[in-house]
Amino acid sequence: MGSIGLDDSVTLAREARRGGAEGVFLPPPHFYLYQQPELTEFYLQFARQLAGGIPVYLANTPVFTSVLERHTICELLSSGQFAGLEDPLAGSGAFHGLPVAMLSNDDSRLAEARRAGSHGAVSVAACAVPELVVALDSALRQGDQTRAGRCDALLQQFVAWDTQFPFPVMAKAAAQLRGVKLGMQPVPLSAGRQRALDEFREWFTGWLPCLKNLG
């Protein structure tokens, strides 16, 4: 959940609360880049205006919005107004001691983050290959390092393609190949990107049977 400003973010959160959502992830405002004092004020005013009723998680998504720096995150989490953090480095030790949920949002580092203490993950890859992400997480929780290593190797093969495409082109293409009906890509691809996407589709179709024996 997120928007370009405070008012719309609060409105969306209230609608989610009325709709029965169990929590919301709140990134910094979109489009412009903001400094840390303004981001701190944005989050604190959001919490005051929402006035509870639903857990709010900080969503640190520096690929898409302003980065939340460590000192800002610690200040906000220490305020007691927020339920947790979605962050590429969740579990790294930077936020240990704070009584909140730490969730990794970087598929390439999912296993690393879980081993380091993150409580879970928000995974783009799970939109297309949920059984792989679930199997990896299960193996890590059970301490089965052999199976975890095998699952993580497969996950890294999948996410290695992602750097070639704008988000969320690859995940969307993979989900469509699995029979999920989705709309058109948000932006047209260049001829070179389109050729790469065709190569990915061919690779993914041949790679997908590897997921049948994750146990």
Backbone as a chain_set.jsonl record, in Angstrom:
{"seq": "MGSIGLDDSVTLAREARRGGAEGVFLPPPHFYLYQQPELTEFYLQFARQLAGGIPVYLANTPVFTSVLERHTICELLSSGQFAGLEDPLAGSGAFHGLPVAMLSNDDSRLAEARRAGSHGAVSVAACAVPELVVALDSALRQGDQTRAGRCDALLQQFVAWDTQFPFPVMAKAAAQLRGVKLGMQPVPLSAGRQRALDEFREWFTGWLPCLKNLG", "coords": {"N": [[0.84, -1.172, 0.0], [0.519, 2.234, -0.744], [1.233, 5.636, -1.759], [1.425, 8.853, -3.426], [1.466, 10.696, -1.416], [0.685, 11.856, 1.963], [-2.12, 12.132, 2.661], [-3.526, 10.481, 0.812], [-2.339, 8.031, 1.411], [-3.197, 7.569, 4.046], [-5.951, 7.428, 3.588], [-6.121, 5.107, 1.964], [-5.217, 3.197, 3.813], [-7.218, 3.333, 5.763], [-9.367, 2.399, 4.272], [-8.48, -0.196, 3.784], [-8.503, -1.136, 6.402], [-11.254, -0.988, 6.995], [-12.07, -2.889, 5.176], [-11.26, -5.251, 6.303], [-8.606, -6.037, 6.305], [-5.604, -7.496, 7.62], [-3.318, -6.149, 8.133], [-1.093, -3.53, 7.003], [1.368, -2.594, 4.584], [3.567, 0.03, 4.438], [5.166, 2.025, 2.247], [7.62, 4.683, 1.697], [6.517, 7.93, 0.422], [5.662, 7.969, -3.058], [7.375, 8.772, -6.163], [8.775, 11.493, -5.814], [12.017, 12.053, -4.292], [12.735, 11.986, -0.871], [14.099, 13.529, 2.103], [15.472, 12.209, 5.204], [14.394, 13.423, 7.666], [11.89, 14.398, 6.758], [10.694, 12.038, 5.922], [10.494, 10.697, 8.365], [8.654, 12.373, 9.665], [6.479, 12.058, 7.951], [5.766, 9.336, 8.42], [5.183, 9.367, 11.188], [3.074, 11.212, 11.329], [1.253, 9.863, 9.742], [0.71, 7.609, 11.384], [-0.482, 8.9, 13.571], [-2.792, 10.028, 12.385], [-4.106, 7.773, 11.352], [-4.618, 6.365, 13.665], [-4.522, 3.779, 14.843], [-5.942, 0.415, 15.052], [-5.21, -1.3, 13.052], [-2.362, -3.231, 12.189], [0.655, -1.642, 11.171], [3.262, -1.819, 8.899], [6.563, -0.798, 8.26], [7.709, -0.267, 5.02], [10.517, -0.708, 3.42], [11.623, 0.108, 0.483], [13.876, 0.683, -1.454], [14.465, 0.472, -4.165], [12.319, 1.494, -5.478], [11.336, 3.77, -4.16], [12.072, 6.53, -1.882], [14.887, 5.834, 0.179], [14.751, 4.302, 3.372], [16.708, 5.081, 5.968], [18.924, 3.492, 8.361], [18.935, 4.744, 10.944], [16.582, 6.169, 10.875], [14.668, 4.145, 10.609], [15.059, 2.783, 13.051], [14.316, 4.793, 14.873], [11.607, 5.131, 14.215], [10.532, 2.539, 14.637], [11.09, 2.26, 17.323], [9.271, 3.976, 18.4], [6.959, 2.644, 18.93], [4.727, 2.707, 17.362], [4.555, 1.155, 15.133], [4.278, -2.047, 13.576], [6.251, -3.614, 12.475], [8.857, -4.384, 10.059], [9.553, -4.344, 6.627], [12.183, -5.178, 4.656], [15.2, -5.101, 2.665], [17.444, -5.979, 4.091], [16.516, -7.236, 6.333], [16.877, -8.971, 9.336], [19.577, -8.762, 9.433], [20.802, -7.976, 11.723], [20.876, -5.36, 12.352], [18.582, -4.357, 13.499], [18.037, -5.832, 15.701], [16.671, -6.613, 18.869], [14.574, -4.913, 18.88], [11.118, -5.162, 19.423], [9.623, -6.301, 17.072], [8.219, -7.485, 13.945], [10.37, -8.72, 11.481], [10.783, -8.674, 8.087], [12.053, -10.001, 5.147], [12.504, -8.538, 1.913], [13.834, -9.209, -0.377], [14.388, -11.428, -2.777], [16.767, -12.557, -3.696], [18.298, -12.667, -1.456], [16.909, -14.096, 0.377], [17.247, -16.592, 1.766], [19.613, -16.038, 3.172], [18.749, -13.894, 4.78], [16.752, -15.129, 6.343], [18.251, -17.015, 7.742], [19.701, -15.258, 9.237], [17.901, -14.269, 10.997], [15.475, -13.056, 10.229], [11.885, -12.875, 10.323], [10.252, -13.786, 8.353], [9.221, -13.492, 4.89], [8.616, -11.228, 2.182], [7.81, -11.942, -0.917], [8.527, -11.551, -4.315], [9.063, -13.525, -6.177], [7.451, -15.568, -5.277], [5.016, -15.024, -6.389], [5.051, -16.272, -8.799], [6.37, -18.749, -8.523], [5.393, -20.15, -6.11], [5.573, -22.583, -4.682], [8.27, -23.151, -4.579], [9.395, -21.088, -2.986], [8.007, -21.532, -0.595], [8.921, -24.131, -0.01], [11.647, -23.649, 0.372], [11.592, -21.93, 2.612], [10.412, -23.638, 4.469], [12.358, -25.668, 4.679], [14.47, -24.198, 5.772], [13.386, -23.472, 8.259], [13.171, -25.963, 9.412], [15.743, -26.683, 9.656], [17.0, -28.141, 7.688], [19.585, -28.173, 5.922], [20.618, -29.204, 3.548], [18.399, -29.567, 1.817], [17.501, -26.944, 1.872], [19.651, -25.637, 0.636], [19.47, -26.727, -1.92], [16.954, -25.78, -2.756], [17.389, -23.019, -2.58], [19.345, -22.675, -4.515], [17.87, -23.166, -6.83], [16.056, -21.053, -6.633], [17.806, -18.88, -6.946], [18.566, -19.265, -9.573], [16.206, -18.61, -10.847], [15.733, -15.872, -10.045], [17.94, -14.659, -11.122], [17.385, -13.931, -13.707], [15.934, -11.656, -13.43], [17.175, -9.162, -13.427], [17.324, -8.377, -16.009], [15.026, -7.195, -16.862], [12.444, -4.663, -16.646], [10.635, -4.092, -13.58], [7.284, -5.316, -13.166], [7.981, -7.346, -15.037], [9.172, -9.937, -15.514], [8.187, -11.673, -13.453], [5.487, -11.509, -13.996], [5.337, -12.586, -16.593], [6.172, -15.203, -16.061], [4.146, -16.092, -14.318], [1.976, -16.015, -16.086], [2.705, -18.035, -17.855], [2.173, -20.169, -16.264], [-0.507, -20.349, -16.307], [-1.949, -18.336, -15.074], [-4.2, -15.783, -15.447], [-3.505, -12.678, -16.617], [-3.233, -9.115, -17.129], [-2.039, -6.883, -19.74], [1.482, -6.122, -20.193], [2.844, -3.41, -18.28], [4.44, -1.476, -19.586], [5.7, -1.073, -22.934], [8.213, -3.262, -24.3], [11.62, -2.904, -25.335], [13.073, -4.014, -28.469], [15.298, -5.635, -27.968], [14.919, -6.33, -25.247], [12.55, -7.722, -25.505], [13.355, -9.946, -26.978], [15.005, -11.105, -25.067], [13.05, -11.687, -23.151], [11.559, -13.598, -24.496], [13.494, -15.603, -24.566], [13.681, -16.075, -21.834], [11.093, -17.115, -21.331], [11.233, -19.52, -22.765], [13.312, -20.76, -21.366], [12.161, -20.901, -18.773], [9.969, -22.581, -19.139], [11.247, -25.015, -19.643], [12.643, -25.284, -17.274], [10.79, -25.408, -15.219], [9.788, -28.066, -14.528], [11.67, -28.861, -12.634], [10.755, -28.141, -10.167], [9.118, -30.08, -9.212], [10.135, -31.931, -7.471], [10.775, -31.076, -4.734], [10.824, -31.917, -2.166]], "CA": [[0.0, 0.0, 0.0], [1.303, 3.447, -0.761], [0.756, 6.641, -2.703], [2.375, 9.943, -3.574], [1.42, 11.621, -0.294], [0.148, 11.43, 3.251], [-3.577, 12.02, 2.699], [-3.962, 9.293, 0.082], [-1.874, 6.844, 2.139], [-4.111, 7.371, 5.173], [-7.241, 6.988, 3.028], [-5.989, 3.71, 1.561], [-5.118, 2.376, 5.013], [-8.544, 3.272, 6.378], [-10.182, 1.506, 3.452], [-8.013, -1.551, 4.059], [-8.996, -1.484, 7.74], [-12.693, -1.268, 6.867], [-12.245, -4.102, 4.389], [-10.872, -6.429, 7.076], [-7.19, -6.399, 6.167], [-4.94, -7.792, 8.89], [-2.153, -5.301, 8.273], [-0.726, -2.808, 5.791], [2.758, -2.253, 4.379], [3.585, 1.433, 4.046], [6.434, 2.563, 1.752], [7.676, 6.145, 1.616], [5.735, 8.46, -0.702], [6.204, 7.691, -4.385], [7.746, 9.742, -7.191], [9.89, 12.346, -5.405], [12.915, 11.556, -3.25], [12.616, 12.815, 0.325], [15.132, 13.393, 3.116], [15.06, 11.402, 6.36], [13.474, 14.108, 8.591], [10.546, 14.448, 6.18], [10.144, 10.679, 5.961], [10.106, 10.45, 9.752], [7.418, 13.114, 9.933], [5.428, 11.404, 7.172], [5.312, 8.118, 9.109], [4.586, 9.681, 12.49], [1.763, 11.813, 11.091], [0.388, 8.779, 9.276], [0.277, 6.834, 12.551], [-1.416, 9.717, 14.361], [-4.059, 10.186, 11.681], [-4.786, 6.479, 11.258], [-5.073, 6.132, 15.038], [-4.609, 2.372, 15.223], [-6.968, -0.454, 14.496], [-4.615, -2.237, 12.096], [-0.903, -3.15, 12.249], [1.313, -0.959, 10.063], [4.651, -2.231, 8.739], [7.399, 0.035, 7.409], [8.152, -0.972, 3.818], [11.713, -0.064, 2.884], [11.734, -0.366, -0.897], [14.717, 1.713, -2.074], [14.479, 0.368, -5.626], [11.175, 2.206, -6.036], [11.023, 5.005, -3.445], [13.162, 7.013, -1.03], [15.397, 4.834, 1.106], [14.657, 4.529, 4.816], [18.009, 4.769, 6.546], [18.867, 2.707, 9.592], [18.575, 5.534, 12.126], [15.159, 6.505, 10.735], [13.913, 2.927, 10.918], [15.138, 2.533, 14.492], [13.508, 5.798, 15.551], [10.188, 4.86, 13.988], [10.152, 1.297, 15.307], [11.161, 2.485, 18.77], [8.128, 4.785, 18.823], [5.854, 1.767, 19.302], [3.584, 2.952, 16.482], [4.619, 0.31, 13.951], [4.314, -3.466, 13.937], [7.413, -4.309, 11.962], [9.659, -3.834, 8.981], [9.865, -5.086, 5.402], [13.448, -4.534, 4.322], [16.122, -6.048, 2.035], [18.434, -6.467, 5.05], [15.861, -7.737, 7.544], [17.597, -10.095, 9.911], [21.022, -8.536, 9.377], [21.303, -7.636, 13.049], [20.784, -3.917, 12.563], [17.388, -3.99, 14.249], [17.814, -6.784, 16.777], [16.323, -6.005, 20.142], [13.288, -4.233, 18.75], [10.072, -6.195, 19.448], [8.807, -6.159, 15.872], [8.426, -8.496, 12.914], [11.31, -8.326, 10.437], [10.469, -9.441, 6.896], [12.923, -9.718, 4.02], [11.8, -8.35, 0.639], [14.81, -9.416, -1.448], [14.436, -12.862, -3.043], [18.136, -13.019, -3.878], [18.913, -12.816, -0.133], [15.887, -14.638, 1.269], [17.828, -17.602, 2.664], [20.555, -15.337, 4.046], [17.999, -13.117, 5.767], [16.082, -16.036, 7.274], [19.283, -17.571, 8.624], [20.178, -14.186, 10.112], [16.899, -13.95, 12.005], [14.215, -12.461, 9.787], [10.746, -13.689, 10.728], [9.52, -14.211, 7.174], [9.626, -12.823, 3.661], [7.654, -10.745, 1.196], [8.535, -12.462, -2.07], [7.999, -11.4, -5.673], [9.164, -14.828, -6.835], [6.331, -16.399, -4.849], [3.875, -14.782, -7.277], [5.16, -17.171, -9.945], [6.817, -20.088, -8.095], [5.167, -20.175, -4.653], [5.992, -23.835, -4.058], [9.714, -23.082, -4.345], [9.646, -20.214, -1.836], [7.496, -22.232, 0.585], [9.823, -25.25, 0.282], [12.882, -23.08, 0.93], [11.332, -21.451, 3.964], [10.177, -24.817, 5.312], [13.645, -26.326, 4.916], [15.246, -23.365, 6.687], [12.802, -23.568, 9.599], [13.415, -27.307, 9.925], [17.179, -26.894, 9.772], [17.453, -29.07, 6.658], [20.447, -27.328, 5.108], [20.78, -29.788, 2.219], [17.225, -29.211, 1.021], [17.494, -25.489, 1.742], [20.633, -25.282, -0.379], [18.94, -27.106, -3.231], [15.876, -24.844, -3.075], [17.951, -21.68, -2.791], [20.024, -22.685, -5.819], [16.815, -23.018, -7.839], [15.534, -19.693, -6.542], [18.79, -17.967, -7.525], [18.472, -19.41, -11.03], [15.026, -17.859, -11.286], [15.86, -14.427, -9.853], [19.046, -14.151, -11.935], [16.821, -13.347, -14.916], [15.131, -10.47, -13.13], [17.912, -7.929, -13.693], [17.251, -8.061, -17.433], [13.72, -6.654, -17.217], [11.797, -3.762, -15.679], [9.657, -4.729, -12.689], [7.34, -6.723, -12.767], [7.821, -8.058, -16.302], [9.519, -11.353, -15.468], [7.248, -12.4, -12.6], [4.21, -11.543, -14.702], [5.462, -13.541, -17.687], [6.23, -16.553, -15.488], [2.805, -16.437, -13.832], [1.134, -16.279, -17.248], [3.065, -19.354, -18.372], [1.586, -21.164, -15.366], [-1.951, -20.336, -16.473], [-2.594, -17.24, -14.359], [-4.642, -14.784, -16.408], [-3.098, -11.338, -16.218], [-3.359, -8.123, -18.179], [-0.87, -6.56, -20.545], [2.619, -5.531, -19.491], [2.573, -1.984, -18.073], [5.137, -0.66, -20.581], [6.236, -1.894, -24.029], [9.63, -3.584, -24.182], [12.45, -2.716, -26.521], [13.245, -5.256, -29.236], [16.265, -6.476, -27.27], [14.279, -6.865, -24.041], [11.555, -8.698, -25.924], [14.073, -11.178, -27.302], [15.414, -11.701, -23.792], [11.862, -12.242, -22.506], [11.262, -14.851, -25.204], [14.473, -16.577, -24.082], [13.267, -16.439, -20.478], [9.92, -17.991, -21.409], [11.694, -20.844, -23.18], [14.059, -21.329, -20.237], [11.264, -21.169, -17.662], [9.165, -23.755, -19.474], [12.089, -26.196, -19.46], [13.129, -25.327, -15.885], [9.686, -25.574, -14.273], [9.673, -29.405, -13.959], [12.594, -29.042, -11.497], [10.054, -27.843, -8.913], [8.246, -31.195, -8.824], [10.777, -32.767, -6.447], [11.374, -30.179, -3.759], [10.786, -32.503, -0.828]], "C": [[0.885, 1.236, 0.0], [0.758, 4.4, -1.803], [1.796, 7.743, -2.792], [2.386, 10.882, -2.371], [0.716, 11.068, 0.92], [-1.354, 11.181, 3.2], [-4.061, 10.749, 2.011], [-3.522, 8.014, 0.793], [-2.794, 6.542, 3.317], [-5.463, 6.861, 4.683], [-7.193, 5.515, 2.633], [-5.931, 2.781, 2.773], [-6.464, 2.25, 5.711], [-9.472, 2.342, 5.589], [-9.78, 0.051, 3.66], [-8.519, -2.03, 5.416], [-10.481, -1.826, 7.694], [-12.959, -2.57, 6.118], [-11.801, -5.363, 5.09], [-9.441, -6.874, 6.906], [-6.551, -6.586, 7.541], [-3.683, -6.963, 9.103], [-1.902, -4.579, 6.958], [0.781, -2.562, 5.782], [2.812, -0.846, 3.796], [4.978, 1.848, 3.57], [6.463, 4.072, 1.862], [6.858, 6.644, 0.428], [6.443, 8.235, -2.041], [6.663, 8.963, -5.096], [8.939, 10.6, -6.784], [10.76, 11.641, -4.365], [12.895, 12.532, -2.078], [13.762, 12.541, 1.283], [14.563, 12.696, 4.356], [14.153, 12.158, 7.337], [12.042, 14.172, 8.066], [9.894, 13.063, 6.163], [9.697, 10.314, 7.374], [8.78, 11.126, 10.069], [6.239, 12.505, 9.174], [4.87, 10.188, 7.929], [4.634, 8.438, 10.437], [3.208, 10.332, 12.317], [0.772, 10.776, 10.564], [-0.164, 7.994, 10.458], [-0.722, 7.608, 13.389], [-2.783, 9.811, 13.683], [-4.814, 8.862, 11.552], [-5.344, 6.069, 12.606], [-5.357, 4.666, 15.339], [-5.68, 1.593, 14.509], [-6.453, -1.463, 13.49], [-3.09, -2.119, 12.191], [-0.338, -2.486, 10.985], [2.789, -1.36, 10.052], [5.381, -1.229, 7.849], [7.857, -0.8, 6.216], [9.324, -0.208, 3.219], [11.985, -0.64, 1.506], [12.571, 0.622, -1.704], [14.814, 1.615, -3.588], [13.408, 1.259, -6.238], [10.929, 3.572, -5.41], [12.236, 5.47, -2.655], [13.597, 5.913, -0.064], [15.101, 5.265, 2.542], [15.983, 4.117, 5.431], [17.85, 4.143, 7.919], [18.402, 3.537, 10.792], [17.106, 5.945, 12.076], [14.293, 5.313, 11.099], [13.903, 2.675, 12.425], [14.285, 3.53, 15.273], [12.02, 5.489, 15.416], [9.733, 3.588, 14.711], [10.167, 1.461, 16.823], [9.99, 3.308, 19.287], [6.953, 3.939, 19.287], [4.627, 1.905, 18.411], [3.492, 1.947, 15.34], [4.895, -1.144, 14.346], [5.563, -4.177, 13.461], [7.998, -3.631, 10.743], [9.784, -4.838, 7.846], [11.081, -4.422, 4.792], [14.369, -5.54, 3.636], [17.099, -6.684, 3.018], [17.802, -6.968, 6.338], [16.591, -8.976, 8.047], [19.099, -9.889, 9.954], [21.638, -8.245, 10.741], [21.154, -6.17, 13.363], [19.629, -3.54, 13.477], [17.072, -4.986, 15.364], [17.545, -6.042, 18.084], [15.034, -5.232, 20.096], [12.179, -5.276, 18.631], [9.109, -6.072, 18.273], [9.095, -7.325, 14.934], [9.37, -7.94, 11.851], [11.116, -9.243, 9.24], [11.392, -9.034, 5.76], [12.09, -9.492, 2.761], [12.736, -8.474, -0.558], [14.956, -10.915, -1.677], [15.86, -13.379, -3.177], [18.84, -13.259, -2.544], [17.956, -13.441, 0.869], [16.488, -15.633, 2.262], [18.789, -16.967, 3.653], [19.823, -14.584, 5.148], [17.329, -14.013, 6.79], [17.088, -16.651, 8.242], [19.764, -16.538, 9.628], [19.116, -13.721, 11.099], [15.649, -13.268, 11.542], [13.077, -13.43, 10.092], [9.928, -14.218, 9.555], [9.981, -13.412, 5.978], [8.413, -12.325, 2.902], [8.323, -10.984, -0.153], [7.813, -12.196, -3.385], [8.012, -12.746, -6.389], [7.983, -15.727, -6.484], [5.075, -16.15, -5.682], [3.873, -15.766, -8.435], [5.52, -18.601, -9.547], [6.637, -20.218, -6.58], [5.664, -21.443, -3.988], [7.485, -23.834, -3.759], [10.028, -22.242, -3.115], [9.179, -20.873, -0.546], [8.43, -23.375, 0.976], [11.128, -24.76, 0.89], [12.672, -22.637, 2.369], [11.125, -22.611, 4.924], [11.493, -25.513, 5.654], [14.494, -25.529, 5.898], [14.719, -23.47, 8.11], [13.069, -24.92, 10.238], [14.906, -27.604, 10.095], [17.742, -27.881, 8.773], [18.295, -28.287, 5.653], [20.649, -27.89, 3.702], [19.617, -29.4, 1.315], [17.147, -27.705, 0.827], [18.473, -25.033, 0.671], [20.146, -25.59, -1.776], [17.843, -26.128, -3.672], [16.417, -23.45, -3.372], [18.666, -21.602, -4.13], [19.009, -22.511, -6.95], [16.247, -21.597, -7.828], [16.499, -18.697, -7.176], [18.802, -18.073, -9.048], [17.308, -18.597, -11.579], [15.268, -16.347, -11.195], [17.006, -13.834, -10.671], [18.552, -13.508, -13.224], [16.257, -11.957, -14.67], [15.845, -9.165, -13.479], [17.813, -7.501, -15.158], [15.98, -7.311, -17.813], [13.26, -5.614, -16.204], [10.827, -4.56, -14.813], [8.26, -4.357, -13.166], [7.259, -7.655, -13.965], [8.053, -9.553, -16.152], [8.523, -12.162, -14.645], [5.898, -12.549, -13.293], [4.241, -12.557, -15.838], [5.466, -14.977, -17.163], [4.856, -16.998, -14.991], [1.869, -16.753, -14.99], [1.428, -17.643, -17.844], [2.506, -20.482, -17.51], [0.06, -21.111, -15.391], [-2.684, -19.264, -15.708], [-2.937, -16.15, -15.375], [-4.351, -13.391, -15.88], [-3.253, -10.394, -17.408], [-2.056, -7.919, -18.937], [0.263, -6.046, -19.658], [2.418, -4.019, -19.385], [3.256, -1.068, -19.073], [5.63, -1.576, -21.699], [7.731, -2.108, -23.852], [10.359, -3.241, -25.476], [12.61, -4.06, -27.224], [14.216, -6.198, -28.529], [15.687, -7.102, -26.018], [13.249, -7.937, -24.426], [12.207, -10.023, -26.298], [14.52, -11.885, -26.027], [14.226, -12.328, -23.085], [11.439, -13.531, -23.179], [12.224, -15.95, -24.764], [14.107, -17.031, -22.669], [12.088, -17.393, -20.515], [10.328, -19.409, -21.801], [12.442, -21.522, -22.044], [13.112, -21.747, -19.123], [10.426, -22.412, -17.916], [9.971, -25.032, -19.282], [12.543, -26.382, -18.025], [12.035, -25.722, -14.909], [9.548, -26.989, -13.724], [10.618, -29.667, -12.781], [11.882, -28.859, -10.164], [9.192, -29.008, -8.434], [8.847, -32.018, -7.69], [11.524, -31.886, -5.446], [11.464, -30.785, -2.37], [12.11, -33.135, -0.43]], "O": [[1.906, 1.263, 0.688], [-0.075, 4.026, -2.629], [2.913, 7.594, -2.296], [3.227, 11.778, -2.304], [0.212, 9.944, 0.905], [-1.82, 10.133, 3.648], [-4.899, 10.025, 2.549], [-4.248, 7.02, 0.782], [-3.134, 5.383, 3.558], [-6.051, 5.967, 5.291], [-8.118, 4.759, 2.933], [-6.526, 1.703, 2.761], [-6.811, 1.174, 6.198], [-10.26, 1.596, 6.17], [-10.636, -0.833, 3.706], [-8.917, -3.185, 5.565], [-10.918, -2.821, 8.274], [-13.94, -3.264, 6.384], [-11.946, -6.453, 4.536], [-9.086, -7.978, 7.318], [-6.917, -5.911, 8.503], [-3.048, -7.066, 10.153], [-2.436, -4.968, 5.919], [1.394, -2.351, 6.829], [2.177, -0.565, 2.78], [5.883, 2.009, 4.389], [5.425, 4.688, 2.1], [6.541, 5.87, -0.474], [7.669, 8.306, -2.131], [6.366, 10.077, -4.666], [10.018, 10.451, -7.357], [10.299, 10.749, -3.653], [13.02, 13.743, -2.261], [14.334, 11.451, 1.28], [13.349, 12.605, 4.536], [13.189, 11.559, 7.814], [11.09, 14.019, 8.831], [8.687, 12.937, 6.366], [8.648, 9.697, 7.559], [7.893, 10.521, 10.671], [5.127, 12.446, 9.697], [3.656, 10.033, 8.059], [3.614, 7.836, 10.77], [2.282, 10.036, 13.073], [-0.411, 10.812, 10.903], [-1.366, 7.741, 10.531], [-1.704, 7.041, 13.867], [-3.815, 9.686, 14.344], [-6.042, 8.843, 11.636], [-6.427, 5.488, 12.682], [-6.332, 4.351, 16.02], [-6.248, 2.035, 13.51], [-7.175, -2.385, 13.111], [-2.573, -1.004, 12.266], [-0.803, -2.744, 9.875], [3.478, -1.253, 11.066], [4.87, -0.851, 6.795], [8.34, -1.919, 6.39], [9.133, 0.827, 2.581], [12.513, -1.745, 1.378], [12.032, 1.33, -2.555], [15.21, 2.583, -4.238], [13.551, 1.727, -7.367], [10.368, 4.451, -6.064], [13.308, 4.872, -2.748], [12.77, 5.157, 0.445], [15.192, 6.445, 2.879], [16.342, 2.939, 5.416], [16.8, 4.243, 8.554], [17.566, 3.08, 11.571], [16.456, 6.056, 13.115], [13.301, 5.453, 11.814], [12.856, 2.386, 13.003], [13.607, 3.152, 16.229], [11.269, 5.576, 16.387], [8.667, 3.57, 15.326], [9.348, 0.867, 17.524], [9.74, 3.335, 20.492], [6.051, 4.44, 19.958], [3.596, 1.287, 18.677], [2.475, 1.885, 14.651], [5.626, -1.431, 15.295], [5.907, -5.237, 13.984], [7.69, -2.481, 10.431], [10.079, -6.014, 8.061], [11.037, -3.242, 4.444], [14.336, -6.722, 3.978], [17.539, -7.814, 2.803], [18.497, -7.109, 7.344], [16.881, -9.901, 7.288], [19.826, -10.745, 10.458], [22.859, -8.266, 10.892], [21.29, -5.766, 14.518], [19.686, -2.516, 14.157], [15.968, -4.984, 15.907], [18.121, -4.988, 18.355], [14.452, -4.921, 21.135], [12.289, -6.19, 17.814], [7.928, -5.777, 18.454], [10.074, -8.052, 15.1], [9.186, -6.819, 11.377], [11.267, -10.459, 9.36], [11.502, -7.849, 5.443], [11.084, -10.171, 2.555], [12.471, -7.917, -1.623], [15.577, -11.606, -0.87], [16.137, -14.521, -2.81], [19.849, -13.961, -2.489], [18.163, -13.331, 2.077], [16.258, -15.523, 3.467], [18.787, -17.31, 4.835], [20.225, -14.627, 6.311], [17.331, -13.7, 7.981], [16.802, -16.791, 9.431], [20.184, -16.883, 10.732], [19.39, -12.873, 11.949], [14.81, -12.918, 12.372], [13.271, -14.645, 10.119], [9.009, -15.013, 9.749], [11.005, -12.732, 6.032], [7.333, -12.912, 2.964], [9.293, -10.307, -0.495], [6.649, -12.56, -3.557], [7.079, -13.071, -7.123], [7.561, -16.55, -7.296], [4.162, -16.977, -5.681], [2.818, -16.067, -8.994], [5.038, -19.556, -10.155], [7.615, -20.378, -5.85], [6.13, -21.399, -2.85], [7.922, -24.451, -2.788], [10.845, -22.643, -2.287], [9.857, -20.793, 0.478], [8.704, -23.572, 2.16], [11.659, -25.378, 1.813], [13.486, -22.938, 3.242], [11.602, -22.578, 6.058], [11.709, -25.903, 6.801], [15.162, -26.106, 6.756], [15.498, -23.548, 9.061], [13.18, -25.023, 11.459], [15.281, -28.653, 10.617], [18.837, -28.408, 8.971], [17.775, -27.796, 4.651], [20.833, -27.123, 2.757], [19.82, -28.956, 0.185], [16.773, -27.232, -0.247], [18.161, -24.14, -0.116], [20.374, -24.82, -2.709], [17.814, -25.701, -4.826], [15.961, -22.783, -4.301], [18.603, -20.577, -4.808], [19.266, -21.789, -7.914], [15.991, -21.014, -8.881], [16.071, -17.773, -7.867], [19.025, -17.077, -9.736], [17.41, -17.976, -12.638], [15.032, -15.624, -12.163], [17.038, -12.623, -10.891], [19.221, -12.636, -13.778], [16.117, -11.167, -15.605], [15.193, -8.169, -13.793], [18.181, -6.377, -15.501], [15.852, -6.84, -18.944], [13.642, -5.673, -15.035], [10.27, -5.568, -15.248], [8.038, -3.206, -13.541], [6.543, -8.655, -13.918], [7.237, -10.356, -16.603], [8.065, -13.216, -15.085], [5.248, -13.589, -13.189], [3.283, -13.306, -16.028], [4.841, -15.859, -17.75], [4.448, -18.139, -15.212], [1.05, -17.667, -14.887], [0.515, -18.337, -18.291], [2.379, -21.617, -17.971], [-0.594, -21.765, -14.578], [-3.914, -19.262, -15.679], [-2.057, -15.656, -16.081], [-4.873, -12.976, -14.845], [-3.387, -10.832, -18.55], [-1.103, -8.685, -18.791], [0.04, -5.599, -18.533], [1.877, -3.407, -20.306], [2.733, 0.001, -19.388], [5.945, -2.738, -21.444], [8.433, -1.247, -23.321], [9.785, -3.284, -26.564], [12.319, -5.111, -26.651], [13.996, -7.409, -28.489], [15.93, -8.278, -25.746], [13.109, -8.943, -23.731], [11.686, -11.091, -25.98], [14.428, -13.107, -25.918], [14.363, -13.39, -22.478], [11.003, -14.465, -22.506], [11.819, -17.102, -24.606], [14.207, -18.213, -22.342], [12.086, -18.39, -19.793], [9.828, -20.383, -21.237], [12.242, -22.707, -21.781], [13.248, -22.843, -18.58], [10.2, -23.207, -17.004], [9.434, -26.032, -18.805], [12.802, -27.507, -17.595], [12.325, -26.314, -13.869], [9.217, -27.134, -12.548], [10.391, -30.599, -12.009], [12.346, -29.36, -9.139], [8.597, -28.931, -7.36], [8.117, -32.74, -7.01], [12.748, -31.95, -5.333], [12.114, -30.222, -1.489], [12.232, -33.67, 0.672]]}, "num_chains": 1, "name": "protein.A"}
